Amino acid sequence: MLRARRGSRGARTAVNYDLVRIDRLVYVQLLRAPTVASLRALRDELTSARQEAGQLLIHVAEIPVDAEPVPPEMRGHLAAHGKYVSTLCEQVHLVIEAPGFRGAILRSAITATALLTRERNLTVHARLADAIDIARRGLGREWAAEVDALLDHATAA
């Protein structure tokens, strides 16, 4: 099952993410800062994917290189979203490909927060290819071509 779509569409809601699902692998590329509405829409899509898969998901989320810091009023919503997502997933891979010192600080801060909140299924990566390589191990070989196509498409953008 391979499905791709843009998420969080609505009359007043901008599209905030792209979502691709391959079996129980769910890849989300954030296009801009999350909103309460986009988190709600993504939560609903992940809940539906978990129900359809009949098993825990493998979730890969990619944050844009040029992402702005999350506004203070969104931090609580994002933390609650992360806790909920971790209940649906066997693995959660967060990719922050921001280069240099800034990227290292972002990855370290998120890793520290995950350790403090005891989210043991979260791994933070500097490269999408690393996250996909680990995630693909949880899928059968029959999905190899689709996962390769996802990686090719995501890294070409």
Long-range contacts (C-beta under 8 A, 24 or more apart in sequence): 1-52, 2-146, 7-38, 7-41, 7-42, 7-45, 8-35, 8-37, 8-38, 8-41, 8-42, 10-37, 13-37, 13-38, 13-41, 17-42, 19-45, 20-150, 21-49, 22-139, 22-143, 22-146, 22-147, 22-150, 23-53, 23-139, 23-140, 23-143, 24-49, 24-53, 24-55, 24-56, 24-57, 24-58, 24-138, 24-139, 25-57, 25-58, 25-59, 25-60, 25-135, 25-136, 25-138, 25-139, 25-143, 25-147, 26-57, 26-58, 26-59, 26-60, 27-60, 27-61, 27-62, 27-132, 27-150, 27-154, 28-59, 28-60, 28-61, 28-62, 29-61, 29-62, 29-64, 29-154, 29-157, 30-61, 30-62, 30-63, 30-64, 30-67, 31-64, 32-64, 33-67, 33-68, 33-70, 33-71, 33-74, 34-70, 34-74, 34-77, 34-78, 34-81, 35-74, 36-74, 36-77, 39-77, 39-78, 39-81, 42-81, 43-81, 43-84, 43-85, 46-85, 46-88, 46-89, 47-88, 49-88, 50-88, 50-89, 55-90, 56-88, 56-89, 56-90, 57-88, 57-89, 57-90, 58-89, 58-90, 58-91, 58-93, 58-135, 58-138, 58-139, 59-85, 59-88, 59-89, 59-91, 59-92, 59-93, 60-93, 60-95, 60-128, 60-131, 60-132, 60-135, 61-92, 61-93, 61-94, 61-95, 62-95, 62-97, 62-128, 62-131, 62-154, 63-94, 63-95, 63-96, 63-98, 65-97, 65-98, 65-99, 65-103, 66-98, 67-96, 67-98, 79-117, 82-117, 82-119, 82-122, 83-117, 83-119, 86-119, 86-121, 86-122, 89-121, 90-121, 90-138, 91-121, 91-123, 91-134, 91-135, 91-138, 92-119, 92-121, 92-122, 92-123, 93-122, 93-123, 93-124, 93-125, 93-131, 93-134, 93-135, 94-122, 94-123, 94-124, 94-125, 94-131, 95-124, 95-125, 95-126, 95-127, 95-128, 95-130, 95-131, 96-124, 96-125, 96-126, 97-126, 97-127, 97-128, 128-154, 128-155, 129-155
